[in-house]
Amino acid sequence: MADNKKTVLEAKGITKQFPGVLANDNINFDLREGEVHALLGENGAGKSTLMNILYGLYQPDSGEIKINGELLHLSSPKDAILRGIGMVHQHFMLIPVFSVTENIMLGAETDHRAVKNEAALTRLDRKEVAARVSQLSDQYGFKIDPNAIIGDLPVGIQQRVEIIKALYRKASILILDEPTAVLTPQEAEDLFRIVRELKQRGVSIIFITHKLKEVLAIADRITVMRGGKVVGTAEPSTATEQQLATMMVGREVLLTVDKNAATPKEDVLKVESLRVRDQRNLESVRGVSFNVRAGEVLGIAGVQGNGQTELAEALTGLRSVESGKISLGNKDLTGKAPRAFTETGLAHIPEDRQKHGLVLSYTIADNMILCDYYKPPFSKQYVIQQAALDENARKLIKEYDVRTPSPYVAAGKLSGGNQQKVIVARELSRPVKLIIANQPTRGLDVGSIEYIHKEIILMRDQGVAVLLISAELDEILALSDRIAVMYRGEIVTTVDAKKVTREQLGLWMAGVSPEKVL
């Protein structure tokens, strides 16, 4: 047990205030040698702020930090790295066009000096670093090619590169900030294996998350934050999901989706023999046909990378279609621009909120009218009506619980979860016929997930058609009325959600033919 082990990191009385926000309010936190200490809390609870202070990115207004009993001032990440602290951020800090080795050696370059014609030449020693990367990769079972280009790697492998980067710098304390937010269930399980291996080798890990099942599966201790304060601690052996959710949110949270049977009506979305290529010009959607009816949720299950991303982009006008047909209502939208989809009644919650969901430099108020800025009441004779923008933003911020001091904060300044709430607020507050929700609760806490799930079912019950694409099998099973399974760009089966098990879905997602599973 971790109780008998020495304390390797201690934060006392940490307070940090930003304009209009008390992010950390007299926080006390400690980490023991070779333990996984989970930091649990809603979006905006102050978890990432505290970790950014421990990593030297922010300076506390008051409080102290001790590492191995020594009082320290961490003025930069370099100070933290020198003291053995590594951090894997929610949005990875990697350069896509560089190789694995080049990314790992950035800031910790190993060079080789040679003298030629009396001039000293310096050459980066990539071979030595690559050999060390291979050694670390083998040691922890990472299976990473040191010469692979980062942009060619799946998200789960990129995360391993970030972990190796910290280990290469001899980190004995590892901060993982929302590490499973961008991972599939299979990748998350692999991450847990890696975390347990690191722990066995004496690495101390702070695991920041809002996912209750993960905390109970991986943590030795749990600290819960709410509103910038520590509200309590818990032991995984005795805590329940419901208790943790109540601590996080400050009220009872419904962890299951309460819904009546669907009453589907006419087809709203019809997809016929759709073929789509990815950015490498490889066919990623292969002759897919399906329909989504008014008043139902069709869930698309599949391991990430089996064509779901390209399918969603084609169905929203973000990717060109090679062949096939897309109809929304009675209107053929094949090959049309995104605005044509929006004006025909589409709401889109995109997979990549920063790339396709927001203009990060725009304010929250501006982002909340991106679909309707040219229409009344937001525009009059081509002039933006600021009062209407402000009223809309304040209403949606309150309704969707977006944690921000002001509607005029840039969207890029918000936490990932609050960015998602801005998108959901904009899309679900408009009159629509079809919702395409691609990973709608990725990066959200239990309170926000509960709210968004309720909103999706409410929209369904009002006669809206919903296409749900999610890597979370629990979410697919909880919300869907029918489930289509995608494997290698094809829909291999479509089933009634009430008549299928998680195990069956998992086998179909892995490529086992439906005939062998049923």
C-alpha positions as CSV (number, residue, x, y, z in Angstrom):
1,M,0.0,0.0,0.0
2,A,1.0,3.6,-0.7
3,D,0.3,4.7,2.9
4,N,3.7,3.6,4.2
5,K,5.6,5.2,1.4
6,K,7.3,8.6,1.6
7,T,5.7,11.8,0.3
8,V,7.5,12.9,-2.9
9,L,5.4,16.0,-3.6
10,E,3.4,18.3,-1.3
11,A,1.4,21.4,-2.1
12,K,0.2,23.5,0.8
13,G,-2.2,26.4,0.7
14,I,-2.1,26.9,-3.1
15,T,-4.2,29.8,-4.2
16,K,-4.4,31.1,-7.8
17,Q,-6.7,33.9,-9.0
18,F,-7.4,34.9,-12.6
19,P,-9.5,37.9,-13.6
20,G,-13.0,37.1,-12.3
21,V,-12.1,33.5,-11.3
22,L,-10.6,32.1,-8.1
23,A,-9.2,28.9,-9.8
24,N,-7.5,27.5,-6.7
25,D,-8.6,28.3,-3.2
26,N,-6.1,27.2,-0.5
27,I,-5.5,23.8,-2.0
28,N,-3.6,21.1,0.0
29,F,-2.5,18.1,-2.0
30,D,0.3,15.4,-1.7
31,L,1.6,12.5,-3.7
32,R,3.4,9.4,-2.3
33,E,6.1,7.3,-3.9
34,G,4.8,4.7,-6.4
35,E,1.2,5.6,-6.1
36,V,-1.6,6.7,-8.5
37,H,-3.3,9.7,-6.9
38,A,-6.4,10.6,-8.9
39,L,-7.6,14.2,-8.9
40,L,-11.3,14.2,-9.7
41,G,-13.6,17.1,-10.5
42,E,-15.9,18.8,-13.0
43,N,-14.6,21.0,-15.8
44,G,-13.6,24.3,-14.3
45,A,-13.0,22.8,-10.8
46,G,-9.4,23.9,-10.8
47,K,-7.6,20.6,-11.5
48,S,-5.6,21.7,-14.5
49,T,-4.7,25.0,-12.9
50,L,-3.2,23.2,-9.9
51,M,-1.2,20.8,-12.1
52,N,0.0,23.7,-14.2
53,I,1.3,25.3,-11.0
54,L,3.1,22.0,-10.0
55,Y,4.6,21.9,-13.5
56,G,5.9,25.5,-13.3
57,L,3.6,26.9,-16.1
58,Y,1.7,29.1,-13.6
59,Q,3.0,30.8,-10.4
60,P,0.7,30.6,-7.3
61,D,-0.5,33.8,-5.7
62,S,0.3,32.1,-2.3
63,G,1.2,28.7,-0.9
64,E,4.3,26.4,-1.1
65,I,5.5,23.4,-3.0
66,K,7.9,20.7,-1.6
67,I,9.5,18.0,-3.6
68,N,11.1,15.2,-1.5
69,G,10.8,17.5,1.5
70,E,12.6,20.4,-0.1
71,L,10.8,23.7,-0.4
72,L,11.0,24.9,-4.0
73,H,10.0,27.7,-6.3
74,L,9.1,26.3,-9.8
75,S,9.4,29.3,-12.1
76,S,9.1,27.3,-15.3
77,P,8.5,23.8,-16.7
78,K,12.3,23.5,-17.0
79,D,12.6,23.8,-13.2
80,A,9.9,21.1,-12.8
81,I,11.6,18.8,-15.3
82,L,15.0,19.2,-13.6
83,R,13.2,18.1,-10.3
84,G,11.8,15.0,-12.0
85,I,8.3,16.1,-12.8
86,G,6.9,15.3,-16.3
87,M,3.4,16.3,-17.6
88,V,1.3,14.8,-20.4
89,H,-1.2,17.5,-21.4
90,Q,-4.7,16.8,-22.6
91,H,-3.8,18.3,-26.0
92,F,-0.4,16.8,-26.8
93,M,2.7,19.1,-27.2
94,L,4.1,17.3,-30.3
95,I,5.2,18.6,-33.7
96,P,3.3,16.5,-36.3
97,V,6.0,16.7,-39.1
98,F,8.8,15.7,-36.8
99,S,9.7,12.1,-36.0
100,V,9.2,10.4,-32.6
101,T,13.0,10.8,-31.9
102,E,13.1,14.5,-32.9
103,N,10.1,15.3,-30.7
104,I,11.6,13.5,-27.7
105,M,14.9,15.2,-28.0
106,L,13.5,18.7,-28.4
107,G,14.7,20.8,-25.5
108,A,17.0,17.9,-24.4
109,E,19.2,17.6,-27.5
110,T,22.1,15.2,-27.5
111,D,24.8,16.5,-29.9
112,H,28.0,15.0,-31.4
113,R,31.0,17.4,-31.9
114,A,33.6,16.9,-34.6
115,V,36.5,19.0,-35.8
116,K,37.0,19.4,-39.5
117,N,39.3,21.8,-41.1
118,E,39.9,23.5,-37.7
119,A,36.1,24.4,-37.5
120,A,34.0,22.8,-34.7
121,L,30.9,21.2,-36.2
122,T,27.9,20.2,-34.1
123,R,25.6,17.5,-35.2
124,L,22.5,16.3,-33.3
125,D,23.0,12.6,-32.3
126,R,19.6,11.1,-33.4
127,K,21.0,7.6,-33.3
128,E,21.8,7.7,-29.6
129,V,18.4,9.2,-28.7
130,A,16.6,6.7,-31.0
131,A,18.4,3.8,-29.2
132,R,17.3,5.2,-25.8
133,V,13.7,5.6,-27.1
134,S,13.7,2.0,-28.3
135,Q,15.0,0.8,-25.0
136,L,12.3,2.7,-23.1
137,S,9.7,1.5,-25.6
138,D,10.7,-2.2,-25.0
139,Q,10.9,-1.7,-21.3
140,Y,7.3,-0.5,-20.9
141,G,5.8,-2.5,-23.9
142,F,5.0,0.7,-25.8
143,K,5.8,-0.7,-29.3
144,I,6.9,2.7,-30.8
145,D,9.1,3.1,-33.9
146,P,11.6,5.9,-33.1
147,N,11.7,7.0,-36.7
148,A,7.9,7.2,-37.3
149,I,6.4,10.6,-38.1
150,I,4.1,11.9,-35.3
151,G,1.4,13.0,-37.8
152,D,1.1,9.4,-39.1
153,L,0.5,7.9,-35.6
154,P,-2.9,7.2,-34.0
155,V,-3.8,9.3,-31.0
156,G,-3.1,6.5,-28.5
157,I,0.5,6.1,-29.8
158,Q,1.1,9.8,-29.7
159,Q,0.2,9.8,-26.0
160,R,2.8,7.1,-25.4
161,V,5.4,9.3,-27.1
162,E,4.5,12.0,-24.6
163,I,5.0,9.6,-21.7
164,I,8.3,8.4,-23.2
165,K,9.4,12.0,-23.6
166,A,8.8,12.5,-19.8
167,L,10.7,9.2,-18.9
168,Y,13.5,10.2,-21.3
169,R,14.0,13.3,-19.1
170,K,14.1,11.0,-16.0
171,A,10.7,11.9,-14.6
172,S,9.8,10.2,-11.3
173,I,6.6,12.2,-10.9
174,L,4.2,12.0,-13.9
175,I,1.1,14.2,-14.3
176,L,-1.5,12.9,-16.7
177,D,-4.1,15.5,-17.5
178,E,-7.3,14.0,-18.7
179,P,-5.3,11.2,-20.4
180,T,-8.3,9.2,-21.7
181,A,-10.3,12.1,-23.1
182,V,-9.1,11.4,-26.7
183,L,-8.7,7.6,-26.4
184,T,-10.9,4.7,-27.5
185,P,-11.9,2.2,-24.8
186,Q,-9.2,-0.2,-26.1
187,E,-6.5,2.5,-26.0
188,A,-7.6,3.5,-22.5
189,E,-7.2,-0.1,-21.3
190,D,-3.7,-0.1,-22.8
191,L,-2.9,3.2,-21.0
192,F,-4.0,1.7,-17.7
193,R,-1.6,-1.2,-18.3
194,I,1.2,1.3,-18.8
195,V,0.2,3.3,-15.7
196,R,0.4,0.1,-13.6
197,E,3.8,-0.8,-15.1
198,L,5.1,2.7,-14.3
199,K,3.8,2.5,-10.7
200,Q,5.5,-0.9,-10.2
201,R,8.8,0.7,-11.3
202,G,8.4,3.4,-8.6
203,V,7.0,6.3,-10.7
204,S,4.4,8.4,-8.8
205,I,1.4,9.5,-10.9
206,I,-1.2,12.2,-10.6
207,F,-4.1,11.1,-12.8
208,I,-6.5,14.0,-13.5
209,T,-9.9,12.9,-14.8
210,H,-13.7,13.3,-14.4
211,K,-14.4,9.7,-15.4
212,L,-15.6,7.8,-12.3
213,K,-15.1,4.2,-13.6
214,E,-11.5,5.0,-14.5
215,V,-10.8,6.4,-11.0
216,L,-12.1,3.4,-9.3
217,A,-10.1,1.1,-11.7
218,I,-6.7,2.8,-11.5
219,A,-6.3,5.0,-8.4
220,D,-4.8,4.2,-5.0
221,R,-6.2,7.5,-3.6
222,I,-8.8,9.9,-4.8
223,T,-9.0,13.7,-4.1
224,V,-12.1,15.5,-5.3
225,M,-12.2,19.2,-6.2
226,R,-15.2,21.5,-6.8
227,G,-15.2,25.2,-7.4
228,G,-11.5,25.6,-6.9
229,K,-11.5,23.8,-3.5
230,V,-10.7,20.3,-2.2
231,V,-14.0,19.0,-1.0
232,G,-12.9,15.6,0.2
233,T,-10.8,12.4,-0.3
234,A,-11.9,8.8,-0.9
235,E,-10.5,5.3,-1.1
236,P,-11.3,3.4,-4.3
237,S,-11.9,0.2,-2.2
238,T,-14.9,1.8,-0.4
239,A,-16.1,4.6,-2.7
240,T,-18.9,4.2,-5.2
241,E,-19.5,6.1,-8.5
242,Q,-22.6,7.7,-7.1
243,Q,-20.8,9.0,-4.0
244,L,-18.0,10.4,-6.1
245,A,-20.4,12.0,-8.6
246,T,-22.2,13.7,-5.7
247,M,-18.9,15.0,-4.3
248,M,-17.9,16.4,-7.7
249,V,-21.2,18.1,-8.6
250,G,-22.6,19.0,-5.1
251,R,-25.9,17.3,-5.8
252,E,-27.3,13.9,-6.7
253,V,-26.5,13.0,-10.3
254,L,-28.4,10.6,-12.5
255,L,-25.7,8.2,-13.9
256,T,-28.1,6.3,-16.1
257,V,-30.1,7.7,-19.0
258,D,-33.9,7.9,-18.3
259,K,-35.8,7.5,-21.5
260,N,-39.0,6.1,-22.9
261,A,-39.3,3.9,-25.9
262,A,-38.7,5.7,-29.2
263,T,-41.6,6.4,-31.6
264,P,-39.8,6.8,-34.9
265,K,-41.5,8.3,-37.9
266,E,-40.4,9.3,-41.4
267,D,-36.8,9.2,-42.7
268,V,-34.9,12.4,-42.1
269,L,-31.4,11.3,-43.2
270,K,-30.9,8.9,-46.0
271,V,-27.5,7.7,-47.0
272,E,-27.1,5.6,-50.1
273,S,-24.0,3.7,-51.3
274,L,-21.7,6.4,-49.9
275,R,-18.0,6.2,-50.7
276,V,-15.5,8.7,-49.2
277,R,-11.7,8.9,-49.3
278,D,-9.5,10.1,-46.5
279,Q,-6.6,12.6,-46.6
280,R,-4.3,9.9,-47.9
281,N,-6.7,9.3,-50.8
282,L,-7.6,5.9,-49.4
283,E,-11.2,4.7,-49.4
284,S,-12.3,5.0,-45.8
285,V,-16.1,4.8,-46.3
286,R,-17.0,1.9,-48.6
287,G,-20.5,1.9,-50.0
288,V,-22.3,2.7,-46.8
289,S,-26.2,2.9,-46.8
290,F,-28.5,3.6,-43.8
291,N,-31.3,5.9,-42.6
292,V,-32.1,7.9,-39.5
293,R,-35.7,8.5,-38.7
294,A,-37.4,11.4,-36.9
295,G,-37.7,10.6,-33.2
296,E,-34.9,8.0,-32.9
297,V,-31.2,7.8,-32.1
298,L,-29.1,5.7,-34.4
299,G,-25.7,5.0,-32.7
300,I,-22.6,4.2,-34.8
301,A,-20.2,2.0,-32.8
302,G,-16.7,1.2,-33.9
303,V,-13.1,1.4,-33.0
304,Q,-11.7,4.8,-33.9
305,G,-10.2,4.8,-37.4
306,N,-12.8,2.7,-39.1
307,G,-14.3,5.5,-41.2
308,Q,-16.5,7.2,-38.6
309,T,-14.6,10.5,-38.9
310,E,-14.7,10.6,-42.7
311,L,-18.4,9.6,-42.6
312,A,-19.3,12.4,-40.2
313,E,-17.3,14.9,-42.3
314,A,-19.1,13.8,-45.5
315,L,-22.5,14.1,-43.8
316,T,-21.8,17.7,-42.8
317,G,-20.3,19.0,-46.0
318,L,-16.7,19.0,-44.6
319,R,-15.4,16.3,-46.9
320,S,-16.1,15.7,-50.5
321,V,-18.0,12.5,-51.6
322,E,-16.6,10.2,-54.2
323,S,-19.9,8.6,-55.0
324,G,-23.3,7.9,-53.4
325,K,-26.1,10.2,-52.2
326,I,-26.9,12.1,-49.0
327,S,-30.5,13.3,-48.5
328,L,-31.7,15.5,-45.6
329,G,-35.5,15.6,-45.6
330,N,-36.4,15.6,-49.3
331,K,-33.3,17.6,-50.3
332,D,-30.3,16.1,-52.0
333,L,-27.2,17.6,-50.3
334,T,-24.5,15.4,-51.9
335,G,-21.4,17.6,-52.4
336,K,-23.0,20.7,-50.9
337,A,-21.1,23.2,-48.7
338,P,-21.6,23.0,-44.9
339,R,-24.0,26.0,-44.9
340,A,-26.4,24.1,-47.1
341,F,-26.6,21.4,-44.5
342,T,-27.0,23.9,-41.6
343,E,-29.8,25.8,-43.4
344,T,-31.6,22.5,-44.2
345,G,-31.8,21.8,-40.5
346,L,-28.5,20.1,-39.4
347,A,-26.9,20.5,-36.0
348,H,-23.3,19.2,-35.8
349,I,-21.3,18.5,-32.7
350,P,-17.9,17.7,-34.3
351,E,-15.3,15.2,-33.1
352,D,-12.5,17.9,-33.1
353,R,-14.0,20.8,-31.2
354,Q,-11.0,23.1,-31.8
355,K,-10.6,22.4,-35.5
356,H,-14.3,22.2,-36.6
357,G,-16.4,23.5,-33.7
358,L,-15.0,26.8,-32.7
359,V,-13.0,29.9,-33.8
360,L,-10.7,29.9,-30.8
361,S,-9.8,33.6,-31.1
362,Y,-13.5,34.6,-31.2
363,T,-15.4,35.3,-28.0
364,I,-17.9,32.9,-26.5
365,A,-20.7,35.2,-27.6
366,D,-19.5,35.2,-31.2
367,N,-19.0,31.4,-31.3
368,M,-22.5,30.9,-30.1
369,I,-24.0,32.5,-33.3
370,L,-21.6,31.0,-35.9
371,C,-24.5,29.2,-37.6
372,D,-26.9,32.2,-37.6
373,Y,-24.8,35.4,-37.4
374,Y,-26.3,36.6,-40.8
375,K,-29.9,36.1,-39.7
376,P,-32.2,38.2,-37.5
377,P,-32.1,38.9,-34.6
378,F,-28.3,38.8,-34.8
379,S,-28.0,40.7,-38.0
380,K,-30.0,43.6,-39.4
381,Q,-29.2,44.9,-42.9
382,Y,-25.8,43.2,-42.7
383,V,-24.9,44.8,-39.4
384,I,-24.3,42.7,-36.3
385,Q,-26.7,43.5,-33.5
386,Q,-24.5,43.3,-30.4
387,A,-27.4,43.5,-27.9
388,A,-28.9,40.3,-29.4
389,L,-25.5,38.6,-29.3
390,D,-25.1,39.4,-25.6
391,E,-28.6,38.3,-24.7
392,N,-28.2,35.0,-26.5
393,A,-24.8,34.3,-25.0
394,R,-25.8,35.1,-21.4
395,K,-28.9,32.9,-21.8
396,L,-27.0,29.9,-23.2
397,I,-24.1,30.3,-20.7
398,K,-26.5,30.0,-17.9
399,E,-28.6,27.2,-19.5
400,Y,-25.7,25.0,-20.4
401,D,-23.5,25.9,-17.3
402,V,-20.5,27.2,-19.3
403,R,-17.9,28.1,-16.7
404,T,-16.6,31.6,-17.7
405,P,-16.4,35.0,-16.0
406,S,-17.8,36.7,-19.1
407,P,-19.3,36.1,-22.6
408,Y,-16.4,38.1,-24.0
409,V,-13.7,35.6,-23.1
410,A,-12.0,34.0,-26.1
411,A,-13.2,30.4,-26.6
412,G,-9.5,29.3,-26.7
413,K,-9.1,30.4,-23.1
414,L,-11.8,27.9,-21.9
415,S,-11.1,24.4,-20.7
416,G,-11.8,21.6,-23.2
417,G,-15.0,20.6,-21.5
418,N,-16.3,24.2,-21.5
419,Q,-15.4,24.6,-25.1
420,Q,-17.6,21.5,-25.8
421,K,-20.5,23.1,-23.9
422,V,-20.3,26.2,-26.1
423,I,-20.7,24.0,-29.2
424,V,-23.5,22.0,-27.7
425,A,-25.3,25.1,-26.6
426,R,-25.1,26.7,-30.0
427,E,-26.1,23.6,-31.9
428,L,-29.0,22.3,-29.7
429,S,-30.5,25.7,-29.1
430,R,-31.5,26.1,-32.8
431,P,-34.5,24.6,-34.5
432,V,-33.2,21.5,-36.3
433,K,-34.3,18.3,-38.0
434,L,-31.1,16.2,-37.6
435,I,-28.3,16.2,-35.0
436,I,-25.0,14.6,-35.9
437,A,-23.3,14.2,-32.6
438,N,-19.7,12.9,-33.0
439,Q,-18.2,12.2,-29.5
440,P,-20.6,14.7,-27.9
441,T,-19.4,14.1,-24.3
442,R,-15.7,13.7,-24.9
443,G,-13.9,15.6,-22.2
444,L,-17.0,16.4,-20.2
445,D,-17.7,15.7,-16.5
446,V,-20.6,13.7,-15.1
447,G,-22.8,16.7,-14.5
448,S,-22.4,17.9,-18.1
449,I,-22.7,14.4,-19.5
450,E,-26.0,14.0,-17.6
451,Y,-27.3,17.3,-19.1
452,I,-26.2,16.6,-22.7
453,H,-27.7,13.1,-22.6
454,K,-31.0,14.5,-21.3
455,E,-30.9,17.1,-24.1
456,I,-30.3,14.5,-26.8
457,I,-33.2,12.4,-25.6
458,L,-35.4,15.5,-25.3
459,M,-34.6,16.4,-28.9
460,R,-35.4,12.8,-30.0
461,D,-38.7,13.0,-28.1
462,Q,-39.5,16.2,-29.9
463,G,-39.2,14.4,-33.3
464,V,-35.6,15.3,-34.1
465,A,-33.4,12.6,-35.8
466,V,-30.1,11.9,-34.0
467,L,-27.0,10.2,-35.5
468,L,-24.7,9.5,-32.5
469,I,-21.1,8.5,-33.2
470,S,-19.2,7.6,-30.0
471,A,-16.2,5.6,-28.9
472,E,-17.9,5.2,-25.5
473,L,-19.8,1.9,-25.7
474,D,-21.7,2.8,-22.5
475,E,-22.9,6.0,-24.2
476,I,-23.9,4.1,-27.4
477,L,-25.9,1.6,-25.4
478,A,-27.5,4.1,-23.1
479,L,-28.7,6.6,-25.8
480,S,-29.3,4.5,-29.0
481,D,-32.5,3.0,-30.2
482,R,-30.7,1.2,-33.1
483,I,-27.0,0.6,-33.3
484,A,-24.9,0.3,-36.6
485,V,-21.4,-1.2,-36.2
486,M,-18.7,0.2,-38.5
487,Y,-15.6,-1.9,-39.4
488,R,-13.1,-1.0,-42.0
489,G,-15.4,1.6,-43.6
490,E,-18.4,-0.6,-43.8
491,I,-21.5,-1.1,-41.7
492,V,-21.4,-4.7,-40.8
493,T,-24.7,-4.9,-39.0
494,T,-27.5,-2.8,-37.6
495,V,-29.4,-4.1,-34.5
496,D,-32.0,-3.1,-32.0
497,A,-30.2,-1.5,-29.1
498,K,-32.4,-3.4,-26.6
499,K,-31.4,-6.8,-28.1
500,V,-27.6,-6.5,-28.1
501,T,-24.9,-6.9,-25.4
502,R,-21.7,-5.0,-24.9
503,E,-19.8,-8.2,-25.7
504,Q,-21.5,-8.7,-29.0
505,L,-20.8,-5.1,-30.0
506,G,-17.1,-5.6,-29.0
507,L,-16.8,-8.6,-31.2
508,W,-18.4,-7.0,-34.2
509,M,-16.2,-3.9,-33.7
510,A,-13.2,-6.2,-33.8
511,G,-14.2,-7.7,-37.2
512,V,-15.9,-10.9,-36.1
513,S,-18.8,-11.5,-38.6
514,P,-22.3,-11.0,-37.2
515,E,-23.3,-14.6,-38.1
516,K,-20.6,-16.0,-35.8
517,V,-21.7,-13.8,-32.9
518,L,-25.5,-14.2,-32.9
